[in-house]
Each structure stands twice: as C-alpha cells, then as structure tokens.
Amino acid sequence: MSLVVDNRLDVEVVRSHFPALKQSQVFLDNAGGSQVLSDTINSIRTYFEETNVQLGASYNVGQKATQKYDEGFRAAADFMNANTNEIVIGPSTTQLFSNLAQAFALSFPDDAEIICSSIDHEANISAWVRLAKLCKLKLKWWIPSAEPGQLKLTPENLRPIMSEKTKLVTCTHTSNILGTIHDIRAIADEVHKTPGAMLCVDGVAFAPHREVDVKGLGVDFYSFSWYKVYGPHIAVLYASQAAQQSVTSLGHYFHTPADTLAIKLGLAAASYELVGAIPSILAYFGPDRKETWSAIAAHEQELQEILLDYLNKREDVVVYGERSADAKLRMPVISFSVKGKSSKEIVEKVDGTSNFGIRWGHFYSKRMVDDLLGLRTDGVIRVSMVHYNTGTIFPALRAQHSKRSGN
C-alpha cells in the first residue's frame, strides 16, 4: 500500500512497516536512532540464511552475495544523488569523518586553516581538531552570533572568518539539538568563493526527514547514518570527484588505481548484510520519493506545531533552536529546558510514570550545550519525532510535562 493518499501521509500504513511500534513504548528519541523497517530486518536475516559468504567468489552463492552487496551500494548512492565511485560505507559517521581526516593529513599545506562549526555533533568536530593538532594547522571556530538558543549558521556569519588560507569548513545541515535547518547551498557557495576551500557537512539529523541531494547542495563531503533513516547501524560518506583529489588512500597498496572513495576510505568496514539491506529502505519510500518526502514534511510540521505551540506559550520553558514550526525552517527535533528544574529529573520522572521515551543530555553536541547554551549540569530535554509518530500522543505528553515541571 502507498504511504501517500491524496497528498497526505497515511500514518497507519507507515506504522505497519515498523514492527517495534506494536509495543506500548512511544519512541520519541528518534534523533538517537529510528526504528527499523520490517523489510530491512527480513533482508538482513535472509542474507545470513542464504548468502553469508565472502564477496567476489565465482561460485553460485558467492555471485549472489556480491550482487546483493552491489545493489545495496548503488541504492546508497541513489538515495543521495551520488555516483557509486563517490561514496563509501562504514560503521558510523564518526568513523567515516575520522577516516577522511586521516586521509587529509598529507594534503594540506602547513599554513592551512580549518573552520569548525561550534554547534555541531562531536563527530564533525573531533576529527578536525585532531587533524589541526597533528599537522599544526590553524583551527578557527564558527560561532553564530545570535541570542542563546537561536543559533543559526549563515554565509553572513561565516564570511568574516574565511581567508585565503581556508582549506576546509565543517558544519551540520541540522543540529541534533536545535533542529534548525541551515541553507547548505548558500553556505557552499560562500565557501567556494575561496579557491581550494571545501565544505564538509554532517547530515545525520537531516536525512531522516528530507530528501538528500548532494549535487544540488553543492557540497564537497556529506555524511549520514542509516540507523537514523529506518535502517541498520552503518553510515555513508559522499565526496565529490573534485574533492577526492585531496584525499589520499588508506587502502592496501595493491588496490590500484585507488579510483573510488570506497577503496580510499572503506577499510573493509561495510558489513555485507547491512549494505545489502539498503534497497529495502529506498523501496519503502515508493516510486515517487519526492512525493513521499513532501508528505513526510507536511506531517512532521503538524507534529511540531502541536508541541512548539505548547512549549512557546510557557513562560518557564526555554526552547532551543528555531521557534517556528515551519517545515522549511526546522525539523521535529525539539529541545528545551525548564527554568529552575533539572532536565535529568524531569525525564526520569516521565520514564517512571509513562511509556514516553524522551531523553536528557548533551547528545554529543557537548561544546554547544556547555559553552553556548550554558547547560553544563544535565543539558536539555529532547523530544525527537519522525513521520511514524502521531499527534495522538500530545495530550498525555503535555500532561506529563506539566506535572513533572511543577505546573
């Protein structure tokens, strides 16, 4: 059955694809990892049952295994509008960025400058901090100038720290705490005004909610994790053909020519059974993925409107990130704190008295939470939704929050 009926998302059909949703648990920690499609689960099981052999063999089952892996690899490239020689699959976005930084180590001149966004997940920070230290490069921090909690990366607040020595700029498409969507195309255009400068984007919090088009975004590097996009615990990294000229190979010496990103950075880390399951994720979105993504955005806007309307009206609540529910401006990853109350204690009380799965903490965006939001003790409360969530949860969730925050 189609996920979209009369231009609207059929949430009951959607939910039928996710076995975990049959439980009483209400999953509102989706930014930490989504639930997995039943067809994806079946694909992984079938691989182990029927084709669990080494790739590349000429015997019958070996050929089937290789074909299944190749189909998964092509699907991963198709999902983000890339060519197969422009992507690599690995265990996590953190690992792939670390591999990329290691491959950069010999290619940057001594006086090169790296610019890191200060509001990113540590996955897209620590690798570059290590690289700068190892190669004695200058590291600059891109700190959005805005009121606390309304931090947004723009070409205008990037431009003053760019220089002719800038070789790499790193940032997030959407913060996993703030939920605000950044105009990556405009940022890429700004970065590329400097000859030789490249842009590396963390798309982990964006990919579960909107279509990813790396060519349309104009990025040099882009990564996200499939386990946030209804699939298994692996990730994908894109590098444009031009950007790959700066990437040295980490692969074995006999892998020549090192003419694909997978050979350069893969290090045999892509689990066969998990890669082979990626086509099931694309199949879920149907023959018209643009129509499905549009319906998802509309449904998610309805969800975040309900929650943000409640939170924005409360004088004791601070919402972090874009306060509008407009789907063009933010994702349904909503973080807040309650004045004078512990985020940890509120969440733990909700845990003990309901089936709502929400979280507290810094969610690996610790530099932002500590230094820019000033929430060093126990961070934010985060409610992160995706398209299989429904609006029926909100009356009970609001009642829980009011009760636990003392109002």
Disulfide bonds with the S-S distance in Angstrom:
none
